[in-house]
Amino acid sequence: MKILIAGILSVGATFFCGPTDMMQNVPPGKMVIMNAAESKWQHDAGDPAGSQTIVLREDPTTQSVELLARYPAGHVFPPHWHSANERILLIEGRLSIQNEKAVEYLEPGGFAYLPATQPQKMACVSHTRCSFYVYWDGKLDFHKVEG
């Protein structure tokens, strides 16, 4: 999974790093409790400078993935889409999300649902880092949007 996430979520820069220690492949129906302050934030080779993630859970049945992620101010995610639906809950910073029609902004506590196959471009547009929870409800893949 480490290679999968690092590979598919990169277009010039890696989007997210791979799973950490104990939280990958948690069986369905098993409780997961994790505090970020007690968890190991991870930064793998090839990840954008200043980015870190914690893998919260991977479901071995659906292959869904849940992460906490943080990226430095000014970080731009290249245009892309996923085969799975994506949900983002912003914890800190300000995140812009652009689809083919408009740019919307998430403030702390803001939520975004990005339907499968919908092209998106995101950026951390605050003067501080952007931290967020992100969840894909199926197998995580990455498709670059050309142009």
N, C-alpha and C positions, 0 to 999 in steps of 0.2 A: 504494500500500500504506500510506503514511503516514496518509492520510485513513481508510482502512479500519480499521486498528488503533485509531487515536484515536477513531473514531466508534463502532465496535462494542463496544469495551471500556470504555464509559463509561455510568454511570448516576449522574448527579450529579457524578462525577469520572472522569477518564480512567484506564483500567486500565493500559495500556502505550502507549508512544509508537511512532512508526513507524520504518522502517528507517534505518540510517545509511549511510554512504558505500559502501564496496566490497563488503560481504558479502552484499548482497541478490542474488538470482537467480544463485547459484553453480551451474554446470552439474552434473548428477548425475555421480558418478565423479571429480570434482575434489577434491583434498585441500584442507582448510581448517585452518589453524593460526592461532590468535589468542590473545594474552595480554591479559587485562583491563587490566593496568597500562599496556599500550602502546596501548590502544584508546580511542576517544573515547566516554565516557558521554554520553548525550543526554537532554535534558529539553525537551520541546516545550510550546508554549503550550497551556494546557488540561489538562496533566498534573497529578496531585496534587502538592502542595508537597513537595519533597524526594525525589521519585521520579526514577529514571534507568534507562535501558536501553541495552544494546548488542545490535544485531541480529547474531547469529552467522552465520545462514544461512537463506535461503529457497530452497526447491526449486521451480523453475518448472514442473516436471511435476506434482508432487503438491500444490503450494502449501503444503506444510508450512513451519512457521516455528520457529526456535530462537532464544531470547533469553537474555541475562543480565539480570536485573532486580534493582533494590534499591529498597526502600520504607522510609519512616521508621517508627520504633516507633509502635504504635498505629493504623497504617493499616488500614482495614477495606475489603475488596473486597465490593461489593454482591452479593447472591444472583444467580446466573446459571448458564447451562450453555452448552456448545459442541457443535457437530455433529461435531467431531473429538475423538479421544482426547487427553488432556493428561497430560504427565509433568512432575513437579517434583522437583528435587534441591536441598535446602536447603543453602546454603553457610554462612550466619551468621544468628543470631537464633533466634526460635521462632515457628513458624507454626501457627495453628489452622486446621483444615479441617473444615467441618461439612457433612454431607449431611442427608437428611431424617430420619435416625435417631440420629446420634451426632456428637460432636465428637472429633476425633483431633488429636494434636499432633506436629509434625515438629521435631526437634532438628537441629543441624548434621550433615550427612551423611545425613539422613533422606530417604526417597524416597516419593513419592505417585504413583499411577496413577489418573487420574480418567476413567472411561469416558465416551464420547460420550453426550450427552443427560442425564447425571446431574446434577441440581441441586447446586450447591456454594456455600458461603459461606466466605471465608477472611479471616484477620486476622493482622497481625504483632503478636503478644502479648508480645514481649520488650521489655526496656528499651532495647535497641539496635535498629538497623535490621535488616531482613530482606533478605538477598541470596539469590537462587536462580537456577538454570538452569531454563528452562521450554521445553517442546517440544510442539507440536500436530502430529499426524501427517497432517493434511489441511488443507483451507482453513479459515482462522481466521474464526470468526463469534462473535457474542455474542447470547445470548437472555436477557433479563431475566426473573427469577422474580418474579412478583407476590405480594404478601401477606407 
